[in-house]
Amino acid sequence: MTATAKPPGAHRADVTATILRAALELGEEVGFEALTIEGIAGRTGVAKTTIYRRWPNVAAIVMDAFLGEITKAAPIQKNATARESFRASMKLLVRAYNGQQGRIMRTLLGRAQVDSRLLDAMKLRWVEPRRAIAREIIREGIATGELRPGLDPDIVLDLLYGPIYHRFFIPYLGSDLTDAFIDALIEAVFGGLASPPS
């Protein structure tokens, strides 16, 4: 292999990155509801048949593009305590949701209500992997005595993240997603989850 030669699979990765980037750019320009595979093909110069071999529909492309961006912008943080892990993780999430990732998420969740394949993709590729990490943080908090025993990790996650999605989808006066909101939410929820002083 020469110094300028790309390793096997590099061209495919470049094409994939180009398609995903174009999907986000075009979605912002024309609206994600109007986004088409034909439009992505025209923007990238990649044949429609090539795109269809990798993704069944435009929603799947947007899903992959979204996951690539949101995973970098808002990973689940693991800090010294469950409280601080969720405080950091939730602040990253709301910052992402206040920008392009939030606009994309609204579109994806809207389409997922009538597209079972997209709903399954969101559940299996976005929601469940994150919840698996978050459940473990809660279990560790119980094991260390930070959190009271007997807590159901899924109910705890619903308590923490439910208010974010409520504000995200049902705007009302003072419903901004801010760091101050996350701080107040963390204190309210963890006030009821903490182990009592010995």
Secondary structure, DSSP 8 states (H G I E B T S, - for coil): --TT---TTHHHHHHHHHHHHHHHHHHHHH-TTT--HHHHHHHH---HHHHHHH-SSHHHHHHHHHHHHHHHHS-----SSHHHHHHHHHHHHHHHHTSHHHHHHHHHHHHHTT-HHHHHHHIIIIIHHHHHHHHHHHHHHHHTTSB-TT--HHHHHHHHHHHHHHHHHS--TT----HHHHHHHHHHHHHHHB----
